[in-house]
C-alpha cells in the first residue's frame, strides 16, 4: 500500500521547521485553491492533499506519529496496545519492533503477527474535532452550510437557536478505519462571538437605542433594526431615560422547538440636544420658568 509522503506534497524536507511548514502550506494553498481553479479537478485534488499534509505536519504530536508509523499514524495508540499485548503473550512468529520503521502500518502487522492478521483485525477510525464560526444572525433560522475540513466539503445543517460552544456529532465523518473498520466521528463545535449591538441571554436579546428628547417628551415613532428586519415602535409621551420595552417573539429561536422564540428587550437612551440656537435656548428658558 502506497504511503502518502506529506513532506513531498508540501515540497519540504523532513527536518523542516514549523515556520517552514506554515510558509510552504500557505504558498501551495493559494496556488491550488478551488476558488482560483474552479474547473480543475487535479488542482482540487492537490488542494485536498495539501490540507491533509498540513494538518499532520503542523501538529507536533501527529507529525511524530506520522514519522514513526507512516500512513496509519492515526492508529498509533491502538497499535502500541496490540504490540504490548502480543509481546506479553509471546506469540510465535513475532518480530522485534523497529523504532525507525517507515513501512506501512498494515504491512507491519503482517510482518509482526503473521500473514493474514492485518485483514482480520479491524480498527475504528480516529474521531476528529473542528470549530465552525457563526454570526448571531446565522442561528436565527435553520439552514444548511458547507463546512470544509481536511480539504473535504461537508454539507451540514445549522440548527436555529444554536448556542456558543455547542457541539454536534456527525457519525462516520471522522478518520477512515483500518482493514474495513468503521470510520470515526466528526465533532463540530459552534463558535458564536459576542455581537457588537445585541446582547444575548439564552433565547432573549437586549439592545439599547437612542431616542431624541422631543420624541421622549411628546411621544412618537422609533424605527429599530432587529436581526430579522426593521420594526416600528410607538414611544409613549414622557418616556424616561432607561425605559425598557419588550418585543415578544423577536429574540433567538428556541433550539429544536419550531416556531418558539425568545423576546427582544429595547432600552431607550434619551439623547439631549446639542448646539442649541438662540431661539431654542430662549424656548427652553421659558419652559424652565413654567416649571
QUIJO-V886690 format. One record per residue. RES is the residue in one small letter. PHI is phi in whole degrees, 0 to 359 (NA if undefined). Layout:
res->RES phi->PHI
res->RES phi->PHI
//
This chain:
res->x phi->NA
res->x phi->285
res->x phi->264
res->x phi->295
res->x phi->267
res->x phi->297
res->x phi->294
res->x phi->292
res->x phi->300
res->x phi->271
res->x phi->58
res->x phi->227
res->x phi->273
res->x phi->290
res->x phi->262
res->x phi->300
res->x phi->280
res->x phi->305
res->x phi->292
res->x phi->292
res->x phi->295
res->x phi->298
res->x phi->296
res->x phi->294
res->x phi->297
res->x phi->299
res->x phi->296
res->x phi->286
res->x phi->297
res->x phi->295
res->x phi->292
res->x phi->252
res->x phi->300
res->x phi->304
res->x phi->294
res->x phi->267
res->x phi->226
res->x phi->300
res->x phi->246
res->x phi->253
res->x phi->294
res->x phi->295
res->x phi->293
res->x phi->296
res->x phi->295
res->x phi->297
res->x phi->297
res->x phi->295
res->x phi->295
res->x phi->296
res->x phi->296
res->x phi->296
res->x phi->297
res->x phi->294
res->x phi->302
res->x phi->280
res->x phi->285
res->x phi->277
res->x phi->254
res->x phi->307
res->x phi->292
res->x phi->295
res->x phi->297
res->x phi->299
res->x phi->294
res->x phi->295
res->x phi->299
res->x phi->271
res->x phi->245
res->x phi->74
res->x phi->306
res->x phi->262
res->x phi->300
res->x phi->294
res->x phi->251
res->x phi->300
res->x phi->295
res->x phi->296
res->x phi->297
res->x phi->299
res->x phi->296
res->x phi->296
res->x phi->297
res->x phi->296
res->x phi->297
res->x phi->291
res->x phi->295
res->x phi->295
res->x phi->280
res->x phi->53
res->x phi->298
res->x phi->295
res->x phi->87
res->x phi->290
res->x phi->245
res->x phi->298
res->x phi->278
res->x phi->258
res->x phi->301
res->x phi->262
res->x phi->297
res->x phi->250
res->x phi->282
res->x phi->304
res->x phi->302
res->x phi->295
res->x phi->294
res->x phi->295
res->x phi->302
res->x phi->297
res->x phi->290
res->x phi->271
res->x phi->245
res->x phi->103
res->x phi->297
res->x phi->92
res->x phi->296
res->x phi->294
res->x phi->276
res->x phi->260
res->x phi->263
res->x phi->254
res->x phi->236
res->x phi->287
res->x phi->292
res->x phi->285
res->x phi->287
res->x phi->238
res->x phi->247
res->x phi->212
res->x phi->238
res->x phi->241
res->x phi->275
res->x phi->230
res->x phi->269
res->x phi->302
res->x phi->294
res->x phi->291
res->x phi->255
res->x phi->280
res->x phi->219
res->x phi->291
res->x phi->206
res->x phi->260
res->x phi->214
res->x phi->274
res->x phi->245
res->x phi->254
res->x phi->215
res->x phi->55
res->x phi->79
res->x phi->253
res->x phi->268
res->x phi->238
res->x phi->269
res->x phi->237
res->x phi->263
res->x phi->268
res->x phi->285
res->x phi->299
res->x phi->82
res->x phi->300
res->x phi->259
res->x phi->297
res->x phi->88
res->x phi->293
res->x phi->240
res->x phi->245
res->x phi->245
res->x phi->247
res->x phi->296
res->x phi->81
res->x phi->258
res->x phi->269
res->x phi->293
res->x phi->289
res->x phi->287
res->x phi->253
res->x phi->57
res->x phi->84
res->x phi->289
res->x phi->292
res->x phi->287
res->x phi->284
res->x phi->250
res->x phi->249
res->x phi->250
res->x phi->249
res->x phi->260
res->x phi->272
res->x phi->245
res->x phi->243
res->x phi->292
res->x phi->296
res->x phi->283
res->x phi->291
res->x phi->245
res->x phi->262
res->x phi->259
res->x phi->254
res->x phi->223
res->x phi->66
res->x phi->259
res->x phi->265
res->x phi->241
res->x phi->229
res->x phi->215
res->x phi->249
res->x phi->231
res->x phi->283
res->x phi->227
res->x phi->288
res->x phi->301
res->x phi->293
res->x phi->293
res->x phi->296
res->x phi->283
res->x phi->261
res->x phi->88
res->x phi->163
res->x phi->245
res->x phi->223
res->x phi->264
res->x phi->236
res->x phi->266
res->x phi->247
res->x phi->290
res->x phi->238
res->x phi->123
res->x phi->276
res->x phi->226
res->x phi->262
res->x phi->252
res->x phi->264
res->x phi->271
res->x phi->288
res->x phi->302
res->x phi->61
res->x phi->292
res->x phi->272
res->x phi->299
res->x phi->89
res->x phi->298
res->x phi->241
res->x phi->242
res->x phi->253
res->x phi->254
res->x phi->295
res->x phi->77
res->x phi->257
res->x phi->267
res->x phi->279
res->x phi->301
res->x phi->283
res->x phi->303
res->x phi->60
res->x phi->231
res->x phi->304
res->x phi->87
res->x phi->261
res->x phi->225
res->x phi->280
res->x phi->247
res->x phi->249
res->x phi->254
res->x phi->251
res->x phi->255
res->x phi->276
res->x phi->244
res->x phi->287
res->x phi->259
res->x phi->281
res->x phi->291
res->x phi->235
res->x phi->54
res->x phi->294
res->x phi->280
res->x phi->298
res->x phi->295
res->x phi->294
res->x phi->299
res->x phi->297
res->x phi->292
res->x phi->293
res->x phi->297
res->x phi->297
res->x phi->298
res->x phi->296
res->x phi->288
res->x phi->295
res->x phi->273
//
